[in-house]
Amino acid sequence: MLSESWRELGIVAAWSVLVVILFELAGWSALVMPVLPVTLIGIAVSLYLGFKSTSSYHRWWEARQHWGTVITSSRAWATQVESLLYDRTRQVSPEIRKELIYRQLGFVYALAYQLRRTSRLKPGSHKSIFARRRPVDAAEALLAVPEIFGRFLSPQEYAAARAVNNPAGWLILRQGKRLRELAQAGMLDDIQQSAMVDRLAVLLSAQGGCERIKNTPFPRQIAHFGTVFTWIFVLLLPLAFLDVFEHEAIQHDFTTIATHRFMYTLVPFTLLISWVFFMMEKISDSSEDPFEGGVHDVPVSAICRTIEIDLRQALGETDVPAPLAPVDDVLY
């Protein structure tokens, strides 16, 4: 955290030292600012940053809830395929079951692809805690290539999905059409078909929620002025400390040299308070966009792999991939 805030702390330290020098050595007593106004500004800034952090977290948590819905609905879909789908002989070919479950996997990965194929963040290859950048410069690891969902579809379906703007939505539509064909073939009754269509509607709703977060950036006026207000407070802080520390020196009856030395102790206190405010601002920034491939984003890749493992094992497959491991202690 210190490595990502040293620039701000360096500016604050230089400004604090300059304020002390101008006040103590140059005699600029006009620099002294009353503590009360700066305290009120600090309270206002902290409330503003609290609101910003809460709003950012709500975006992240909503995104995670939508992907939780995708997980549970995908598992429920596999259960419905296995338990509701059968013909008069109580048999359904394994190819039909595999087709429906693999198309669901295609939807899951297509949704991840649509959320990550573009990013507002600057790509970067090194590990970062708060910086707004994509830390893993690998499109395949972030599911940002269309082939990631094409492997679960037939060549014809994959080509048709690539031809539309919304491959995930198109695959759900294709699932609905396939259910109608199976119902017409006598493999589903009206109640069973309705239950499975309702499951598709839940998946579409989760997709819509993810797209709303992806396509609606965090209001820039809120993010921008949070930074501005933080800097205003931080730059006023050493001016308010001048009066406090000088009063403390007078109370202890310090000598002139001791007073000069004592005044420089306001610098570390200014740095500590400034660092807390800077961290509050950076934490909220890091949670604004949960689908950009950052270190604090929803781990979409790991969630997709979990769904793939569960659904392929539901088909009885044993050659399934392993769960994704963290990269530099980060699960993507």
C-alpha positions as CSV (number, residue, x, y, z in Angstrom):
1,M,0.0,0.0,0.0
2,L,2.9,2.4,0.7
3,S,4.4,1.6,-2.7
4,E,1.2,2.8,-4.3
5,S,0.9,6.0,-2.3
6,W,4.5,7.3,-2.0
7,R,3.9,9.9,-4.6
8,E,1.0,11.5,-2.7
9,L,2.9,11.2,0.6
10,G,6.0,12.8,-1.0
11,I,4.0,15.8,-2.1
12,V,2.4,16.1,1.4
13,A,5.7,15.8,3.1
14,A,7.4,18.4,0.9
15,W,4.4,20.8,1.4
16,S,4.4,20.2,5.2
17,V,8.1,20.9,5.5
18,L,7.8,24.0,3.4
19,V,4.9,25.3,5.6
20,V,7.1,24.8,8.7
21,I,10.1,26.6,7.1
22,L,8.0,29.5,6.0
23,F,6.4,29.8,9.4
24,E,9.4,29.3,11.6
25,L,12.3,30.7,9.6
26,A,10.6,33.2,7.3
27,G,8.1,34.4,9.9
28,W,5.0,34.0,7.7
29,S,2.5,34.1,10.5
30,A,-0.3,34.6,8.0
31,L,-0.1,30.9,7.1
32,V,-1.7,29.9,10.4
33,M,-5.3,28.7,9.9
34,P,-7.8,28.0,12.6
35,V,-8.3,24.4,13.5
36,L,-12.1,24.4,13.5
37,P,-12.7,25.2,9.8
38,V,-10.2,22.5,8.7
39,T,-11.8,20.0,11.2
40,L,-15.2,20.7,9.6
41,I,-13.8,20.2,6.1
42,G,-12.2,16.9,7.3
43,I,-15.5,15.7,8.6
44,A,-17.3,16.6,5.4
45,V,-14.6,14.9,3.3
46,S,-14.7,11.7,5.5
47,L,-18.5,11.6,5.1
48,Y,-18.2,12.1,1.3
49,L,-15.5,9.4,1.0
50,G,-17.7,7.1,3.1
51,F,-20.6,7.6,0.7
52,K,-18.3,7.0,-2.2
53,S,-16.9,3.8,-0.7
54,T,-20.4,2.5,0.1
55,S,-21.6,3.2,-3.4
56,S,-18.6,1.5,-5.0
57,Y,-19.0,-1.6,-2.7
58,H,-22.7,-1.8,-3.6
59,R,-21.7,-2.0,-7.3
60,W,-19.2,-4.8,-6.6
61,W,-21.6,-6.7,-4.4
62,E,-24.4,-6.5,-6.9
63,A,-22.1,-7.8,-9.6
64,R,-21.1,-10.7,-7.3
65,Q,-24.8,-11.5,-6.5
66,H,-25.6,-11.7,-10.3
67,W,-22.8,-14.1,-10.8
68,G,-24.0,-16.1,-7.8
69,T,-27.3,-16.3,-9.6
70,V,-25.5,-17.6,-12.7
71,I,-23.9,-20.3,-10.6
72,T,-27.0,-21.6,-8.9
73,S,-29.2,-21.3,-12.1
74,S,-26.6,-23.2,-14.1
75,R,-26.6,-26.0,-11.6
76,A,-30.4,-26.0,-11.5
77,W,-30.5,-26.1,-15.3
78,A,-28.3,-29.2,-15.2
79,T,-30.6,-30.8,-12.7
80,Q,-33.7,-30.0,-14.8
81,V,-32.1,-31.4,-17.9
82,E,-31.3,-34.7,-16.0
83,S,-34.6,-35.0,-14.2
84,L,-37.3,-33.4,-16.4
85,L,-36.3,-34.3,-19.9
86,Y,-37.4,-37.7,-21.1
87,D,-39.7,-39.3,-23.7
88,R,-42.4,-42.0,-23.5
89,T,-39.8,-44.7,-23.0
90,R,-38.3,-42.6,-20.1
91,Q,-35.1,-42.3,-22.1
92,V,-33.4,-39.3,-23.8
93,S,-30.2,-39.6,-25.8
94,P,-27.1,-38.5,-24.0
95,E,-26.4,-36.2,-27.0
96,I,-29.4,-34.0,-26.3
97,R,-28.5,-33.7,-22.6
98,K,-24.9,-32.8,-23.5
99,E,-26.2,-30.3,-26.1
100,L,-28.3,-28.4,-23.6
101,I,-25.7,-28.4,-20.8
102,Y,-22.9,-27.5,-23.2
103,R,-24.9,-24.6,-24.6
104,Q,-25.4,-23.4,-21.0
105,L,-21.7,-23.5,-20.6
106,G,-21.4,-21.5,-23.8
107,F,-23.7,-18.9,-22.3
108,V,-21.7,-18.6,-19.1
109,Y,-18.4,-18.1,-21.0
110,A,-20.1,-15.8,-23.6
111,L,-21.3,-13.6,-20.8
112,A,-17.8,-13.4,-19.3
113,Y,-16.5,-12.6,-22.8
114,Q,-18.9,-9.8,-23.3
115,L,-18.1,-8.3,-19.9
116,R,-14.3,-8.5,-20.4
117,R,-13.7,-8.0,-24.1
118,T,-13.4,-4.3,-23.6
119,S,-11.9,-2.4,-20.6
120,R,-11.7,1.2,-19.5
121,L,-8.5,0.4,-17.6
122,K,-5.0,0.7,-18.9
123,P,-3.4,-2.8,-19.3
124,G,-0.4,-3.6,-17.1
125,S,1.7,-6.6,-16.4
126,H,2.8,-6.1,-12.8
127,K,1.0,-6.8,-9.6
128,S,-1.0,-3.8,-8.3
129,I,-3.1,-3.4,-5.2
130,F,-5.0,-0.2,-5.8
131,A,-3.9,1.1,-9.2
132,R,-6.7,1.1,-11.8
133,R,-5.2,-1.3,-14.3
134,R,-5.6,-4.8,-15.6
135,P,-2.9,-6.7,-13.8
136,V,-2.8,-9.8,-16.0
137,D,-2.0,-9.0,-19.6
138,A,-3.5,-12.2,-21.0
139,A,-6.8,-12.0,-22.9
140,E,-7.4,-15.7,-22.6
141,A,-6.9,-15.8,-18.8
142,L,-9.5,-13.0,-18.6
143,L,-11.9,-14.8,-21.0
144,A,-11.7,-11.9,-23.4
145,V,-11.5,-14.0,-26.6
146,P,-14.5,-15.4,-28.4
147,E,-13.0,-18.9,-28.7
148,I,-13.5,-19.3,-25.0
149,F,-17.2,-20.0,-25.4
150,G,-17.0,-21.4,-29.0
151,R,-15.5,-24.7,-27.7
152,F,-18.9,-25.7,-26.2
153,L,-20.9,-25.1,-29.4
154,S,-21.2,-26.7,-32.7
155,P,-19.4,-24.9,-35.6
156,Q,-22.7,-23.7,-37.0
157,E,-23.9,-22.3,-33.6
158,Y,-20.6,-20.7,-32.9
159,A,-20.6,-18.9,-36.2
160,A,-24.2,-17.7,-35.7
161,A,-23.3,-16.5,-32.1
162,R,-20.3,-14.6,-33.4
163,A,-22.5,-12.9,-36.0
164,V,-24.8,-11.2,-33.4
165,N,-23.9,-8.3,-30.9
166,N,-25.2,-10.3,-27.9
167,P,-23.9,-13.9,-28.1
168,A,-25.0,-14.7,-24.5
169,G,-28.5,-13.5,-25.1
170,W,-28.7,-15.4,-28.5
171,L,-27.7,-18.6,-26.8
172,I,-30.5,-18.3,-24.2
173,L,-32.9,-17.7,-27.1
174,R,-31.5,-20.8,-28.8
175,Q,-32.1,-22.8,-25.6
176,G,-35.7,-21.6,-25.6
177,K,-36.2,-22.7,-29.2
178,R,-34.7,-26.1,-28.5
179,L,-37.0,-26.6,-25.5
180,R,-40.0,-25.9,-27.8
181,E,-38.7,-28.5,-30.3
182,L,-38.3,-31.0,-27.5
183,A,-41.8,-30.3,-26.2
184,Q,-43.2,-30.8,-29.6
185,A,-41.3,-34.1,-29.7
186,G,-43.0,-35.2,-26.5
187,M,-40.0,-35.0,-24.2
188,L,-41.5,-32.1,-22.1
189,D,-45.0,-31.3,-21.0
190,D,-46.2,-27.8,-20.5
191,I,-45.3,-27.6,-16.8
192,Q,-41.8,-28.9,-17.4
193,Q,-41.2,-26.6,-20.3
194,S,-42.5,-23.6,-18.3
195,A,-40.2,-24.4,-15.4
196,M,-37.1,-24.6,-17.7
197,V,-38.1,-21.4,-19.6
198,D,-38.4,-19.7,-16.2
199,R,-34.8,-20.7,-15.5
200,L,-33.7,-19.1,-18.7
201,A,-35.5,-15.9,-17.7
202,V,-33.5,-15.8,-14.4
203,L,-30.3,-16.2,-16.4
204,L,-31.3,-13.3,-18.7
205,S,-32.1,-11.2,-15.7
206,A,-28.6,-11.8,-14.2
207,Q,-27.1,-11.0,-17.5
208,G,-29.0,-7.7,-17.7
209,G,-27.8,-6.8,-14.2
210,C,-24.2,-7.4,-15.2
211,E,-24.6,-5.4,-18.3
212,R,-26.1,-2.5,-16.4
213,I,-23.0,-2.3,-14.2
214,K,-20.6,-2.8,-17.1
215,N,-22.2,-0.2,-19.3
216,T,-22.9,2.4,-16.6
217,P,-19.6,3.8,-15.3
218,F,-19.4,5.1,-11.7
219,P,-20.5,8.7,-11.9
220,R,-17.3,10.6,-12.7
221,Q,-18.4,13.7,-10.8
222,I,-18.6,11.7,-7.6
223,A,-15.2,10.0,-8.2
224,H,-13.5,13.2,-9.3
225,F,-14.6,15.5,-6.6
226,G,-13.8,12.9,-3.9
227,T,-10.2,13.3,-5.0
228,V,-10.4,17.1,-5.2
229,F,-11.9,17.3,-1.7
230,T,-9.3,15.0,-0.3
231,W,-6.4,17.1,-1.7
232,I,-8.0,20.4,-0.4
233,F,-8.2,18.9,3.1
234,V,-4.7,17.5,3.0
235,L,-3.2,20.7,1.9
236,L,-5.0,22.7,4.6
237,L,-4.0,20.3,7.3
238,P,-0.4,21.5,8.0
239,L,-1.7,25.1,8.1
240,A,-4.1,24.2,10.9
241,F,-1.4,22.2,12.7
242,L,0.8,25.3,13.0
243,D,-1.4,26.8,15.6
244,V,-1.9,23.6,17.5
245,F,1.8,22.7,17.7
246,E,2.9,26.3,18.5
247,H,0.4,26.4,21.3
248,E,1.8,23.1,22.6
249,A,5.3,24.4,22.5
250,I,4.3,27.5,24.4
251,Q,2.6,25.4,27.1
252,H,5.8,23.4,27.6
253,D,7.9,26.6,27.7
254,F,10.3,25.3,25.0
255,T,13.4,27.3,24.0
256,T,13.4,28.9,20.6
257,I,15.6,26.1,19.1
258,A,13.5,23.4,20.7
259,T,10.3,25.1,19.4
260,H,11.8,25.1,15.9
261,R,12.6,21.4,16.2
262,F,9.2,20.6,17.7
263,M,7.3,22.2,14.9
264,Y,8.7,19.7,12.4
265,T,7.0,16.9,14.3
266,L,3.7,18.0,12.6
267,V,5.1,16.5,9.4
268,P,4.7,12.8,10.4
269,F,1.2,13.5,11.9
270,T,0.2,15.2,8.7
271,L,1.5,12.3,6.7
272,L,-0.4,9.7,8.8
273,I,-3.7,11.5,8.5
274,S,-3.2,12.2,4.8
275,W,-2.4,8.6,4.2
276,V,-5.6,7.4,5.8
277,F,-7.7,9.7,3.6
278,F,-5.8,8.7,0.5
279,M,-6.3,5.0,1.2
280,M,-10.0,5.6,1.7
281,E,-10.2,7.2,-1.7
282,K,-8.1,4.5,-3.4
283,I,-10.2,1.7,-1.8
284,S,-13.4,3.1,-3.3
285,D,-11.7,3.6,-6.7
286,S,-10.6,0.0,-6.8
287,S,-14.2,-1.3,-6.4
288,E,-15.9,0.9,-9.0
289,D,-15.6,-1.4,-12.0
290,P,-16.0,-5.1,-11.1
291,F,-15.7,-6.5,-14.6
292,E,-12.5,-4.9,-15.9
293,G,-10.0,-7.6,-14.8
294,G,-8.5,-5.7,-11.9
295,V,-7.2,-7.3,-8.7
296,H,-10.4,-6.4,-6.7
297,D,-12.9,-7.4,-9.4
298,V,-15.4,-10.2,-9.2
299,P,-13.4,-13.4,-10.0
300,V,-15.4,-14.2,-13.2
301,S,-12.8,-16.6,-14.6
302,A,-12.7,-18.7,-11.5
303,I,-16.5,-18.7,-11.3
304,C,-16.8,-19.8,-14.9
305,R,-14.4,-22.6,-14.3
306,T,-16.3,-23.7,-11.2
307,I,-19.6,-23.9,-13.3
308,E,-17.8,-25.8,-16.0
309,I,-16.5,-28.4,-13.6
310,D,-19.9,-28.9,-11.9
311,L,-21.9,-29.2,-15.2
312,R,-19.5,-31.5,-16.9
313,Q,-19.3,-33.7,-13.9
314,A,-23.1,-33.7,-13.9
315,L,-22.9,-35.3,-17.4
316,G,-20.6,-38.0,-15.9
317,E,-17.4,-36.6,-17.5
318,T,-14.2,-37.2,-15.6
319,D,-11.7,-35.3,-17.8
320,V,-12.6,-31.9,-16.4
321,P,-10.2,-29.0,-15.8
322,A,-8.9,-28.1,-12.3
323,P,-10.2,-25.1,-10.5
324,L,-8.3,-21.9,-11.3
325,A,-5.4,-21.0,-8.9
326,P,-4.6,-17.5,-7.8
327,V,-2.1,-15.5,-9.8
328,D,0.2,-13.6,-7.4
329,D,-2.3,-14.2,-4.6
330,V,-5.2,-12.8,-6.8
331,L,-8.1,-14.9,-8.1
332,Y,-9.4,-13.6,-11.4
